[in-house]
């Protein structure tokens, strides 16, 4: 992996975000909402509405409005919320931190569960462990997030009252209470991730076990544990990295539903509130931040590929 490749990848990410910014700005301009009316209300006088439109530059051509917005993004200014009249950037990045905590814990749970589950299913093909893994995968794929979340709320939070149903507590305030509030949302998100990744790990592990170089390693007399950990696991995990990176896109969409159901003030819930109240700067900022997160995740996946498999070189 060379510096030149990293620079080219960075330029690709910037180009992608530029295209996304054009699409996001264009779509928000098509929303059936007048920013001045959103700010002042439907009973505002025509003079007041005209003054707000002039102040916000809404009378300018669309290309000029886009340029002002883009130049603000380049300076780190995401605009001012029409709903709260506060800077959008700090609010969105605080919300992003909560979403990253939820997503990061979900991915960690997924890796801890899905990789051993997939490998066990591959090593015990056709046996009870393989059947149990398949059932878990089919269950995870067939249940949408809102169904899983609702079932967990009814059974765990309502009927047995083992965990709180909704709300969010920052780890810095009370770590134990924060964990209790995050268990159900993390379980909801992790179930589908485990279903996807465990099936991929099983399939790739079976392919690796049937490969010639694994047979050669066994013929050399290498211990089964060494063959499994050094050769099988490393090669089977390479496609898993791609799946995990693609699942970040799922997380960005699925977390919106989960955050709304469990009342977690993450970036997904902020976007829902912004869309409901026609808060255009918040919608634009949230969409750009989520797109940037996805682009960074894919770049990190490529770097991880090259780190794990030395045969892959980005020159």
Secondary structure, 3 states (H helix, E strand, C coil): CCHHHHHHHHHHHHHHHHHHHHHHHHHHHHCCCCHHHHHHCCCCCHHHHHHHHHHHCCCCCHHHHHHHHHHHHHCCCCCECCCCCCEHHHHHHHHHHHHHHHHHHHHHHHHHHHHHHHHHHHHCCCCHHHHHHHHHHHHHHHCCHHHHHHHHHHHHHHHCCCCCCCCCCCCCCCHHHHHHHHHHHHHHHHHHHHHHHHHHHHHHHHHHHCCHHHHHHHHCCCCHHHHHHHHHHHHHHHHHHHHHHHHHHHHHHHHHHHHHHHCCCCHHHHHHHHHHCCCHHHHHHHHHHHHHHHHHHHHHHHHHHHHHCCCCCCC
